[in-house]
Amino acid sequence: IFFEQPVKRQKALQEKVSGIDKPVIIDEVQMVPGIFRALKLLIDERRTTAKTSANGRFLLTGSANVLALPELSQALVGRIAVLSLYPLSATEALADAKPVIDAWFDHKPPFSSIDRARASGLDAVIRRATFPEIAGAKPDAAALWFDGYLTALLQRDIKQLAEVENIPALPNIVKVLAARAGGLLNDADCARDAKLNTMTYRRYRALLQQLFLIALVPPWHRNVVKRVIKSPKLFFADTALLAHELGVDLPGLKQQNPPLFGRILENFVATELMKQLTAVSDGALHHFRTVDGKEVDFLVERRNGKLLGIEVKASSNVTAADFAGLQTLKAQAGKDFVRGIVLHLGKDTLPFGEDMFAMPLEALWAKGNGGERMKSHARRAT
């Protein structure tokens, strides 16, 4: 429906929506923001006249965060439930297993054993835990798809959110952010490298967040914690896309460029935790870092204040020193600390003192997580 005059366009949308008498899916809803007001009127009308609940009649989908659209925030507050749908998780793509976050909070170690064959390599897992259209695709096919995806995102979808004066600058901003994935966000440095003033850069970066291209993990701190870093950490919402933007081949990267491999591994764990947290009932993702260098890559905090700390190590050799940040977090969180976990590239689950465990990376997605090996290898932790 196309009308030049907003009043006529709104009336046409209202008439179109009012004629819907069955559950309906409206895709790419950000392209017709005027429909939100029409839906509000219809929902309110059916709330007062229908004998049964009108909940669930409309499923709105889109490639942008609809909460960022002013029309939605003004029209559908209190009338809508919002769910974020990420690309496939490794759990979905490989194991068809349940998210592990609840188990890591609630179960006492030793955990159950992994009952599936080990993945052929981290690169294979990353290539499958991505967008469904290219899950498991060969690198050349995936690269072609990512190029088209980014073109559509940066030249078409972003215009649905705001007026962007400098569209050609966006690909460069994406590359600047990719080079900093896994690190603390410093807008001033990013703006300088992108050759933009800080205000313009921040607006563009926020738009990329709203399009789910990047994600920020906020710092964790409480009022009693004074000496902590309070900058968020930057991640790409899809690790295969991050590797594409960095122009790296995942096979062999660990040997060729260990620091970059470590950042990509941390990004992968971040995205897997984000995906799993959309499926569990309670949990928010944070990071923790003190000004004197003690840090925990991720922590999950529940509404009751209970904390789970997760550190990522890009090798199979775990020592007590790898738990230093988790011990600091435990001391500051007190009784709210449930346990600390170091995810590593080895095969075994090992105890490292009270409430501290080293676990293989695939514990994130496998059915179970390697606990049966723990007793036979416990001496390694001493």
ABEGO torsion letter per residue (X at the ends): XBBABAAAAAAAAAAAAAABABBBBBBGAAABAAAAAAAAAAAAAAAAABABBABGABBBBBABBAAABAAAAAAABGABBBBBBBBBBAAAAAAGBBBAAAAAAABBOBBBBBABBBBAEAAAAAAABBBAAABGBBAAAAAAAAAAAAAAAAAAAAAAABBBABAAAAAAAAAAAAAABGBBBBAAAAAAAAGBBAAAAAAAAAAAAAAGABBBBBBBBBAABABBBABBBBBBABAAAAAAAAGBBABGAAAABAAAAAAAAAAAAAAAAAAAAAABABEBBBBBBBAAGBBBABBBBBAAGBBBBBBBBABABBBAAAAAAAAAAAAAAEAABABBBBBBABABBBBBEBGBBBBBAAAAABBEAGAAAAAAAAAAAX
